[in-house]
């Protein structure tokens, strides 16, 4: 059997003592899955997401990414892991306001040590794939929310990661635009076998995924195909 | 991260807050400008002193005829004529001595045509040229035979030439000194100011015998006012001084219980003291100016800390997409160094311009050397790195999730 991409084992997270945000979480996600993590605000789903993205660390338990125990890695090793393996899509888009769209998309490649020509070439290709080829020289605030989120997706994909982590990716968008964004994720999952994890509190959005994990009060309440 | 990208990021950040960047740079402009200008003034002063020292001649003693004690009343140096031409001759035979110029001088009125000028008339021997390291710019010097036969010839300093002759060539002309006619044999090269500010070119030289016997009659034949003595090298100065004192005491028959009736002064030591004082002043000026560099550096640190706080979220985004700590550190360090570098470049220009205007309007010598520019520049960049490091490290040590959540 193939090694799972993500394996979470007895994971807990405390911000204050005796106030667990996550309690003894166990699950694994294989390569090529499309998972929705659902829960109300305050349920701990975003904290779980941040730990899965190596942005935050667990207090207890283990998180194995591609079989590697992330607790044993240094801050810089985690940065390299995020750069090579993971693409982030945030609710607030999180584009750099002063940089052009193309520079934003090429930024992960900069930290991967790629030269200017290669960054530009790949960024142009990704921009074209999300259908915004003519907007490359604009600034983020000159684009609509849906367009900005598509730029964010292009940035997440530019390093050809194995895993896309999307934290409320449709939260700032209207229903139709949100639907379009989810369709992009579906296409990426089906056509390119990229593992996608979407954190959301909306059932409509979660319905696009093939597997649904519900988080309630820091515990996994259910884990089933959707 | 790649240098080109770092430069681009730094430039973009500097442009994003133009007023703030300019004001921060202004701190470095003043710092570097002040250091360059102060160093220029200090080095200018040092150069003026060293030129004066060079014009005086090196390894120089002056032997003054002495003070005497008469009935408990002690007289100042030079009041009693105790030195003679024979003393000078004896000194010149000492092994450490290169040249000796006995001098007998007084002020006198010089007249040429309708012009007249009062100046210092020094009777001496041709050796004074080598003692004072002086040259004749036109005509020729008087010779030892002029000294032997006490002829009425003179060598004229540039200031005297200007005042008596204007643009006319004085060589071969007759001037009257205290109403005696003298032939102008030659003109001395210009020498400029002495250490104490006297115009060294405002003088004429005549054979010492002429001064003694004809011009300034004296009751003590063969007496000189002072003897200029040049030692062979700086190393033998101390020994030369001891031997001269011994020799003169013996010649003047001074017993062990009596004081010297002459004074030996080491002029080079005096000059070196003056040079030391100027150097100390130059160092102090530089030190004071570098305080402003420090203040400029603190300005950079201040603004970089603000910048890091403002851009915490940006740092979080960069970390999320794979920036390592080193990438963030370098980005902010580069920004700080770019600000200090740009400020320093402007500061160099401002400093040189200020030094130039200072010399124009104050008639003081300023010297901007490449090394002082490089020093100020190097220190400024070091200040940028030093004061940029703490904010940059602060940025690099942020935790990704905390930086991302920062509002």
Interface residues (C-beta under 8 A of the other chain):
Chain A: X50 X53 X55 X56 X75 X76 X79 X80 X82 X83 X84 X88 X94 X95 X96 X98 X99 X107 X108 X110 X111 X112 X113 X115 X116 X155 X159
Chain B: X1 X2 X4 X5 X12 X13 X16 X313 X314 X316 X317 X318 X319 X320 X321 X322 X323 X324 X325 X326 X327 X399 X400 X401 X404
